[in-house]
């Protein structure tokens, strides 16, 4: 008698849950297709996989979601401020997880520009430049 749990799929194989990398690649494809809201949801799904991603992997997903939000801010005047505020939150989280990740700080600067926070934007730009200088780029 077959055990119900193993009776699905071909030859009794059980499919593994999607990994962080697979979910992030899906999110990246949505981003590249200009489907920014779907990409943000997909980055969030990637961040919620078990086992959780490393801090550096999570930082990239947060920073990519921040860039998607910045793209939405540029395309939607009505929601520009809200998108920029969420982009700042996500990019700042990326910077906390990976302090030497220049893109995280650059995206914080871009969000601050939209929010009219010139002083904070300049500070984030300095952080991004310091990351780039120390990485030899």
Beta strands, then each sheet from edge to edge (+ up, - down):
end
